[in-house]
Amino acid sequence: MTRQSDSGSQAGSVSGTAATRVRNLTITAVRNGSGALELISWSDGGGQGAITRRSDSGNKAGAASLVAVKPLPSGTGVITALRNGSGNLMLITWAVDLNGTFTRLSDGSAGEVSAIALSVIGDNAVTAVRNGSGNLELITWTIGQDGRGITRAADSGSHAGAISEVAIADNVTAVRNGNGNLELIAWDISADGKLVRRLGDIEAGAVTWVAISRFSTSRFVTAVRADNGKLKLIAYDLAGSGAFTRTGDSGNQAGAITEVSLVTPSSNTVTTAMRNGSGDLELISWSMQG
């Protein structure tokens, strides 16, 4: 890995951050120093040039925490999911023009949440949350053309139990379940978002942090803080029936962590970004064999 550039002092203090890409710009969604949601657009030369701040959302959104962001299906903006100042789930769609300027379009809301993950499948947004009862709940949302309009379509009801952490990649959730273990659940979500059905699941050992990314058509990779406090990657194959097969893991190749996220770039690689045992940011690139 070679460090190319950084943003320097172009942004202020934050206490939570998420990022995505749209219109060849990097979009960060943060809880800023005032405790409010703020979106910032950045030009980064496709990873080869200087990082330049283009624009931000200003005061177009209120208090926020547990922020997630994904591109809109149209590719013309982003959708954010967050816990608002009342502790409830809120979704907001934003248009992003070629200069990185933000326009707030629509919003939708649900009840109390204490963990949020966000996925976009077809024309639907899917939120995976820890609801007010402490249980996993999936909620599907239909998104209008170019992000104008958000309508709650369906939810998973009582098809999942207690969780303390949640992540999602497409139609697969990865959670820390009520026993403190990693659990993956595959969901059947209809094209119109009006049906959410649990297909299959698999459980692994104790974890205290969970991230997941889709690696290929049928393979998902989880990054967790295992019960020994160290980073572990675990790969799973998912059959059309919803059955999972654990295919391999990274063993003890990495050290202690307290937080982790991951991304699957092009080719046969995975990159983890974590807060290591010294409290520092550390990135590790991994190759998948077999």
KOLVO-616555 format. One record per residue (C-alpha): residue number from 1; residue in one letter; x, y, z. Coordinates in steps of 0.1 Angstrom, whole numbers, plus 5000, padded with zeros to 4 digits. Example, Ala and Ser with C-alpha at 12.3 -4.5 7.8 and 13.67 -1.06 7.14 Angstrom:
@nr 1 | rest A | xx 5123 | yy 4955 | zz 5078
@nr 2 | rest S | xx 5137 | yy 4989 | zz 5071
END
This chain:
@nr 1 | rest M | xx 5000 | yy 5000 | zz 5000
@nr 2 | rest T | xx 5012 | yy 5035 | zz 4991
@nr 3 | rest R | xx 4997 | yy 5066 | zz 5007
@nr 4 | rest Q | xx 4988 | yy 5090 | zz 4979
@nr 5 | rest S | xx 4972 | yy 5121 | zz 4996
@nr 6 | rest D | xx 4950 | yy 5133 | zz 5024
@nr 7 | rest S | xx 4924 | yy 5160 | zz 5032
@nr 8 | rest G | xx 4946 | yy 5179 | zz 5057
@nr 9 | rest S | xx 4926 | yy 5205 | zz 5076
@nr 10 | rest Q | xx 4898 | yy 5209 | zz 5052
@nr 11 | rest A | xx 4872 | yy 5195 | zz 5076
@nr 12 | rest G | xx 4865 | yy 5199 | zz 5113
@nr 13 | rest S | xx 4858 | yy 5176 | zz 5143
@nr 14 | rest V | xx 4835 | yy 5146 | zz 5139
@nr 15 | rest S | xx 4822 | yy 5118 | zz 5162
@nr 16 | rest G | xx 4810 | yy 5094 | zz 5135
@nr 17 | rest T | xx 4817 | yy 5089 | zz 5098
@nr 18 | rest A | xx 4806 | yy 5069 | zz 5068
@nr 19 | rest A | xx 4815 | yy 5072 | zz 5031
@nr 20 | rest T | xx 4805 | yy 5062 | zz 4996
@nr 21 | rest R | xx 4811 | yy 5073 | zz 4960
@nr 22 | rest V | xx 4788 | yy 5089 | zz 4935
@nr 23 | rest R | xx 4793 | yy 5110 | zz 4903
@nr 24 | rest N | xx 4831 | yy 5102 | zz 4906
@nr 25 | rest L | xx 4831 | yy 5120 | zz 4940
@nr 26 | rest T | xx 4837 | yy 5107 | zz 4974
@nr 27 | rest I | xx 4808 | yy 5116 | zz 4998
@nr 28 | rest T | xx 4814 | yy 5115 | zz 5035
@nr 29 | rest A | xx 4784 | yy 5116 | zz 5059
@nr 30 | rest V | xx 4794 | yy 5126 | zz 5094
@nr 31 | rest R | xx 4781 | yy 5136 | zz 5128
@nr 32 | rest N | xx 4798 | yy 5170 | zz 5130
@nr 33 | rest G | xx 4811 | yy 5190 | zz 5160
@nr 34 | rest S | xx 4776 | yy 5204 | zz 5165
@nr 35 | rest G | xx 4761 | yy 5168 | zz 5167
@nr 36 | rest A | xx 4743 | yy 5173 | zz 5133
@nr 37 | rest L | xx 4744 | yy 5153 | zz 5101
@nr 38 | rest E | xx 4767 | yy 5169 | zz 5075
@nr 39 | rest L | xx 4775 | yy 5156 | zz 5040
@nr 40 | rest I | xx 4807 | yy 5167 | zz 5023
@nr 41 | rest S | xx 4817 | yy 5160 | zz 4987
@nr 42 | rest W | xx 4853 | yy 5155 | zz 4978
@nr 43 | rest S | xx 4873 | yy 5153 | zz 4946
@nr 44 | rest D | xx 4902 | yy 5129 | zz 4948
@nr 45 | rest G | xx 4913 | yy 5123 | zz 4913
@nr 46 | rest G | xx 4902 | yy 5087 | zz 4914
@nr 47 | rest G | xx 4927 | yy 5080 | zz 4941
@nr 48 | rest Q | xx 4956 | yy 5095 | zz 4921
@nr 49 | rest G | xx 4955 | yy 5132 | zz 4929
@nr 50 | rest A | xx 4950 | yy 5157 | zz 4956
@nr 51 | rest I | xx 4919 | yy 5155 | zz 4978
@nr 52 | rest T | xx 4898 | yy 5187 | zz 4975
@nr 53 | rest R | xx 4867 | yy 5196 | zz 4994
@nr 54 | rest R | xx 4839 | yy 5206 | zz 4969
@nr 55 | rest S | xx 4808 | yy 5213 | zz 4989
@nr 56 | rest D | xx 4787 | yy 5203 | zz 5019
@nr 57 | rest S | xx 4750 | yy 5201 | zz 5030
@nr 58 | rest G | xx 4752 | yy 5229 | zz 5055
@nr 59 | rest N | xx 4724 | yy 5231 | zz 5080
@nr 60 | rest K | xx 4699 | yy 5211 | zz 5059
@nr 61 | rest A | xx 4697 | yy 5182 | zz 5085
@nr 62 | rest G | xx 4695 | yy 5181 | zz 5123
@nr 63 | rest A | xx 4709 | yy 5161 | zz 5151
@nr 64 | rest A | xx 4722 | yy 5127 | zz 5141
@nr 65 | rest S | xx 4741 | yy 5097 | zz 5152
@nr 66 | rest L | xx 4747 | yy 5061 | zz 5139
@nr 67 | rest V | xx 4751 | yy 5075 | zz 5103
@nr 68 | rest A | xx 4751 | yy 5053 | zz 5072
@nr 69 | rest V | xx 4752 | yy 5063 | zz 5035
@nr 70 | rest K | xx 4748 | yy 5046 | zz 5001
@nr 71 | rest P | xx 4743 | yy 5058 | zz 4965
@nr 72 | rest L | xx 4708 | yy 5062 | zz 4952
@nr 73 | rest P | xx 4697 | yy 5036 | zz 4925
@nr 74 | rest S | xx 4697 | yy 5064 | zz 4899
@nr 75 | rest G | xx 4734 | yy 5072 | zz 4906
@nr 76 | rest T | xx 4724 | yy 5109 | zz 4909
@nr 77 | rest G | xx 4727 | yy 5112 | zz 4947
@nr 78 | rest V | xx 4728 | yy 5094 | zz 4980
@nr 79 | rest I | xx 4706 | yy 5081 | zz 5008
@nr 80 | rest T | xx 4715 | yy 5085 | zz 5044
@nr 81 | rest A | xx 4701 | yy 5065 | zz 5073
@nr 82 | rest L | xx 4706 | yy 5078 | zz 5108
@nr 83 | rest R | xx 4693 | yy 5080 | zz 5144
@nr 84 | rest N | xx 4677 | yy 5114 | zz 5148
@nr 85 | rest G | xx 4676 | yy 5136 | zz 5179
@nr 86 | rest S | xx 4646 | yy 5118 | zz 5192
@nr 87 | rest G | xx 4664 | yy 5084 | zz 5189
@nr 88 | rest N | xx 4643 | yy 5073 | zz 5159
@nr 89 | rest L | xx 4653 | yy 5060 | zz 5125
@nr 90 | rest M | xx 4653 | yy 5085 | zz 5097
@nr 91 | rest L | xx 4662 | yy 5082 | zz 5060
@nr 92 | rest I | xx 4670 | yy 5112 | zz 5039
@nr 93 | rest T | xx 4676 | yy 5113 | zz 5001
@nr 94 | rest W | xx 4699 | yy 5138 | zz 4986
@nr 95 | rest A | xx 4706 | yy 5149 | zz 4950
@nr 96 | rest V | xx 4743 | yy 5155 | zz 4942
@nr 97 | rest D | xx 4752 | yy 5175 | zz 4911
@nr 98 | rest L | xx 4784 | yy 5173 | zz 4891
@nr 99 | rest N | xx 4799 | yy 5200 | zz 4913
@nr 100 | rest G | xx 4792 | yy 5181 | zz 4945
@nr 101 | rest T | xx 4764 | yy 5204 | zz 4956
@nr 102 | rest F | xx 4737 | yy 5188 | zz 4978
@nr 103 | rest T | xx 4699 | yy 5192 | zz 4976
@nr 104 | rest R | xx 4677 | yy 5175 | zz 5002
@nr 105 | rest L | xx 4649 | yy 5156 | zz 4985
@nr 106 | rest S | xx 4627 | yy 5135 | zz 5008
@nr 107 | rest D | xx 4627 | yy 5117 | zz 5041
@nr 108 | rest G | xx 4611 | yy 5088 | zz 5059
@nr 109 | rest S | xx 4611 | yy 5076 | zz 5095
@nr 110 | rest A | xx 4604 | yy 5047 | zz 5118
@nr 111 | rest G | xx 4607 | yy 5040 | zz 5155
@nr 112 | rest E | xx 4634 | yy 5039 | zz 5181
@nr 113 | rest V | xx 4668 | yy 5023 | zz 5171
@nr 114 | rest S | xx 4702 | yy 5018 | zz 5187
@nr 115 | rest A | xx 4721 | yy 5003 | zz 5157
@nr 116 | rest I | xx 4717 | yy 5009 | zz 5120
@nr 117 | rest A | xx 4730 | yy 4994 | zz 5088
@nr 118 | rest L | xx 4720 | yy 5003 | zz 5052
@nr 119 | rest S | xx 4718 | yy 4985 | zz 5019
@nr 120 | rest V | xx 4703 | yy 4994 | zz 4985
@nr 121 | rest I | xx 4689 | yy 4966 | zz 4964
@nr 122 | rest G | xx 4674 | yy 4975 | zz 4930
@nr 123 | rest D | xx 4650 | yy 5004 | zz 4936
@nr 124 | rest N | xx 4647 | yy 4997 | zz 4974
@nr 125 | rest A | xx 4666 | yy 5007 | zz 5004
@nr 126 | rest V | xx 4669 | yy 4982 | zz 5032
@nr 127 | rest T | xx 4677 | yy 4992 | zz 5068
@nr 128 | rest A | xx 4688 | yy 4966 | zz 5093
@nr 129 | rest V | xx 4684 | yy 4980 | zz 5128
@nr 130 | rest R | xx 4684 | yy 4971 | zz 5165
@nr 131 | rest N | xx 4649 | yy 4982 | zz 5173
@nr 132 | rest G | xx 4634 | yy 4995 | zz 5205
@nr 133 | rest S | xx 4629 | yy 4959 | zz 5218
@nr 134 | rest G | xx 4666 | yy 4951 | zz 5212
@nr 135 | rest N | xx 4658 | yy 4928 | zz 5183
@nr 136 | rest L | xx 4670 | yy 4928 | zz 5147
@nr 137 | rest E | xx 4645 | yy 4943 | zz 5123
@nr 138 | rest L | xx 4648 | yy 4947 | zz 5085
@nr 139 | rest I | xx 4627 | yy 4975 | zz 5070
@nr 140 | rest T | xx 4623 | yy 4979 | zz 5032
@nr 141 | rest W | xx 4618 | yy 5013 | zz 5016
@nr 142 | rest T | xx 4607 | yy 5021 | zz 4981
@nr 143 | rest I | xx 4626 | yy 5051 | zz 4966
@nr 144 | rest G | xx 4609 | yy 5073 | zz 4940
@nr 145 | rest Q | xx 4625 | yy 5083 | zz 4908
@nr 146 | rest D | xx 4658 | yy 5103 | zz 4913
@nr 147 | rest G | xx 4652 | yy 5100 | zz 4951
@nr 148 | rest R | xx 4620 | yy 5120 | zz 4953
@nr 149 | rest G | xx 4599 | yy 5101 | zz 4977
@nr 150 | rest I | xx 4606 | yy 5074 | zz 5004
@nr 151 | rest T | xx 4578 | yy 5050 | zz 5014
@nr 152 | rest R | xx 4580 | yy 5022 | zz 5040
@nr 153 | rest A | xx 4571 | yy 4989 | zz 5022
@nr 154 | rest A | xx 4575 | yy 4961 | zz 5046
@nr 155 | rest D | xx 4595 | yy 4947 | zz 5075
@nr 156 | rest S | xx 4608 | yy 4914 | zz 5089
@nr 157 | rest G | xx 4584 | yy 4913 | zz 5119
@nr 158 | rest S | xx 4595 | yy 4888 | zz 5145
@nr 159 | rest H | xx 4617 | yy 4867 | zz 5122
@nr 160 | rest A | xx 4649 | yy 4876 | zz 5141
@nr 161 | rest G | xx 4659 | yy 4878 | zz 5178
@nr 162 | rest A | xx 4680 | yy 4900 | zz 5201
@nr 163 | rest I | xx 4712 | yy 4916 | zz 5188
@nr 164 | rest S | xx 4737 | yy 4941 | zz 5199
@nr 165 | rest E | xx 4755 | yy 4949 | zz 5166
@nr 166 | rest V | xx 4745 | yy 4947 | zz 5130
@nr 167 | rest A | xx 4760 | yy 4950 | zz 5095
@nr 168 | rest I | xx 4745 | yy 4943 | zz 5061
@nr 169 | rest A | xx 4757 | yy 4936 | zz 5026
@nr 170 | rest D | xx 4729 | yy 4933 | zz 5000
@nr 171 | rest N | xx 4704 | yy 4907 | zz 5014
@nr 172 | rest V | xx 4727 | yy 4893 | zz 5041
@nr 173 | rest T | xx 4729 | yy 4906 | zz 5077
@nr 174 | rest A | xx 4758 | yy 4899 | zz 5100
@nr 175 | rest V | xx 4750 | yy 4905 | zz 5137
@nr 176 | rest R | xx 4763 | yy 4899 | zz 5172
@nr 177 | rest N | xx 4733 | yy 4879 | zz 5185
@nr 178 | rest G | xx 4719 | yy 4875 | zz 5219
@nr 179 | rest N | xx 4745 | yy 4849 | zz 5228
@nr 180 | rest G | xx 4773 | yy 4872 | zz 5218
@nr 181 | rest N | xx 4781 | yy 4852 | zz 5187
@nr 182 | rest L | xx 4785 | yy 4861 | zz 5151
@nr 183 | rest E | xx 4754 | yy 4851 | zz 5131
@nr 184 | rest L | xx 4747 | yy 4856 | zz 5094
@nr 185 | rest I | xx 4711 | yy 4856 | zz 5081
@nr 186 | rest A | xx 4701 | yy 4855 | zz 5044
@nr 187 | rest W | xx 4668 | yy 4872 | zz 5035
@nr 188 | rest D | xx 4645 | yy 4869 | zz 5005
@nr 189 | rest I | xx 4635 | yy 4905 | zz 4996
@nr 190 | rest S | xx 4610 | yy 4908 | zz 4967
@nr 191 | rest A | xx 4617 | yy 4932 | zz 4938
@nr 192 | rest D | xx 4590 | yy 4956 | zz 4950
@nr 193 | rest G | xx 4602 | yy 4955 | zz 4986
@nr 194 | rest K | xx 4568 | yy 4943 | zz 4999
@nr 195 | rest L | xx 4580 | yy 4908 | zz 5010
@nr 196 | rest V | xx 4608 | yy 4902 | zz 5036
@nr 197 | rest R | xx 4614 | yy 4865 | zz 5043
@nr 198 | rest R | xx 4641 | yy 4848 | zz 5063
@nr 199 | rest L | xx 4658 | yy 4821 | zz 5043
@nr 200 | rest G | xx 4688 | yy 4806 | zz 5063
@nr 201 | rest D | xx 4714 | yy 4814 | zz 5088
@nr 202 | rest I | xx 4748 | yy 4803 | zz 5102
@nr 203 | rest E | xx 4765 | yy 4810 | zz 5136
@nr 204 | rest A | xx 4801 | yy 4812 | zz 5145
@nr 205 | rest G | xx 4820 | yy 4821 | zz 5178
@nr 206 | rest A | xx 4819 | yy 4850 | zz 5201
@nr 207 | rest V | xx 4826 | yy 4885 | zz 5187
@nr 208 | rest T | xx 4825 | yy 4921 | zz 5198
@nr 209 | rest W | xx 4826 | yy 4939 | zz 5164
@nr 210 | rest V | xx 4810 | yy 4929 | zz 5131
@nr 211 | rest A | xx 4815 | yy 4941 | zz 5095
@nr 212 | rest I | xx 4804 | yy 4924 | zz 5062
@nr 213 | rest S | xx 4810 | yy 4928 | zz 5025
@nr 214 | rest R | xx 4800 | yy 4910 | zz 4994
@nr 215 | rest F | xx 4830 | yy 4894 | zz 4977
@nr 216 | rest S | xx 4814 | yy 4877 | zz 4946
@nr 217 | rest T | xx 4780 | yy 4865 | zz 4934
@nr 218 | rest S | xx 4778 | yy 4839 | zz 4961
@nr 219 | rest R | xx 4805 | yy 4847 | zz 4986
@nr 220 | rest F | xx 4804 | yy 4871 | zz 5016
@nr 221 | rest V | xx 4833 | yy 4881 | zz 5039
@nr 222 | rest T | xx 4829 | yy 4891 | zz 5075
@nr 223 | rest A | xx 4855 | yy 4910 | zz 5095
@nr 224 | rest V | xx 4851 | yy 4906 | zz 5133
@nr 225 | rest R | xx 4868 | yy 4912 | zz 5166
@nr 226 | rest A | xx 4871 | yy 4876 | zz 5178
@nr 227 | rest D | xx 4869 | yy 4865 | zz 5214
@nr 228 | rest N | xx 4907 | yy 4868 | zz 5217
@nr 229 | rest G | xx 4904 | yy 4905 | zz 5208
@nr 230 | rest K | xx 4921 | yy 4900 | zz 5174
@nr 231 | rest L | xx 4909 | yy 4907 | zz 5139
@nr 232 | rest K | xx 4895 | yy 4877 | zz 5120
@nr 233 | rest L | xx 4881 | yy 4874 | zz 5085
@nr 234 | rest I | xx 4857 | yy 4846 | zz 5077
@nr 235 | rest A | xx 4844 | yy 4837 | zz 5043
@nr 236 | rest Y | xx 4810 | yy 4822 | zz 5036
@nr 237 | rest D | xx 4793 | yy 4809 | zz 5004
@nr 238 | rest L | xx 4756 | yy 4814 | zz 5001
@nr 239 | rest A | xx 4734 | yy 4789 | zz 4981
@nr 240 | rest G | xx 4702 | yy 4800 | zz 4964
@nr 241 | rest S | xx 4683 | yy 4782 | zz 4991
@nr 242 | rest G | xx 4697 | yy 4805 | zz 5018
@nr 243 | rest A | xx 4721 | yy 4779 | zz 5032
@nr 244 | rest F | xx 4756 | yy 4791 | zz 5042
@nr 245 | rest T | xx 4789 | yy 4772 | zz 5040
@nr 246 | rest R | xx 4819 | yy 4785 | zz 5059
@nr 247 | rest T | xx 4848 | yy 4783 | zz 5034
@nr 248 | rest G | xx 4878 | yy 4796 | zz 5054
@nr 249 | rest D | xx 4891 | yy 4823 | zz 5077
@nr 250 | rest S | xx 4923 | yy 4843 | zz 5083
@nr 251 | rest G | xx 4933 | yy 4826 | zz 5115
@nr 252 | rest N | xx 4958 | yy 4846 | zz 5137
@nr 253 | rest Q | xx 4974 | yy 4866 | zz 5109
@nr 254 | rest A | xx 4963 | yy 4899 | zz 5125
@nr 255 | rest G | xx 4966 | yy 4915 | zz 5159
@nr 256 | rest A | xx 4943 | yy 4932 | zz 5184
@nr 257 | rest I | xx 4916 | yy 4957 | zz 5173
@nr 258 | rest T | xx 4887 | yy 4976 | zz 5187
@nr 259 | rest E | xx 4869 | yy 4986 | zz 5155
@nr 260 | rest V | xx 4869 | yy 4974 | zz 5119
@nr 261 | rest S | xx 4854 | yy 4980 | zz 5085
@nr 262 | rest L | xx 4861 | yy 4963 | zz 5052
@nr 263 | rest V | xx 4857 | yy 4968 | zz 5014
@nr 264 | rest T | xx 4861 | yy 4943 | zz 4985
@nr 265 | rest P | xx 4879 | yy 4962 | zz 4957
@nr 266 | rest S | xx 4883 | yy 4949 | zz 4922
@nr 267 | rest S | xx 4902 | yy 4916 | zz 4917
@nr 268 | rest N | xx 4906 | yy 4889 | zz 4943
@nr 269 | rest T | xx 4913 | yy 4912 | zz 4973
@nr 270 | rest V | xx 4898 | yy 4925 | zz 5005
@nr 271 | rest T | xx 4910 | yy 4955 | zz 5025
@nr 272 | rest T | xx 4903 | yy 4960 | zz 5062
@nr 273 | rest A | xx 4905 | yy 4993 | zz 5080
@nr 274 | rest M | xx 4906 | yy 4991 | zz 5118
@nr 275 | rest R | xx 4916 | yy 5008 | zz 5150
@nr 276 | rest N | xx 4944 | yy 4986 | zz 5162
@nr 277 | rest G | xx 4956 | yy 4977 | zz 5197
@nr 278 | rest S | xx 4976 | yy 5009 | zz 5199
@nr 279 | rest G | xx 4945 | yy 5030 | zz 5190
@nr 280 | rest D | xx 4959 | yy 5038 | zz 5156
@nr 281 | rest L | xx 4943 | yy 5035 | zz 5121
@nr 282 | rest E | xx 4957 | yy 5005 | zz 5103
@nr 283 | rest L | xx 4948 | yy 4991 | zz 5068
@nr 284 | rest I | xx 4956 | yy 4956 | zz 5058
@nr 285 | rest S | xx 4951 | yy 4941 | zz 5023
@nr 286 | rest W | xx 4942 | yy 4905 | zz 5019
@nr 287 | rest S | xx 4940 | yy 4880 | zz 4990
@nr 288 | rest M | xx 4915 | yy 4852 | zz 4988
@nr 289 | rest Q | xx 4927 | yy 4818 | zz 4976
@nr 290 | rest G | xx 4904 | yy 4792 | zz 4963
END
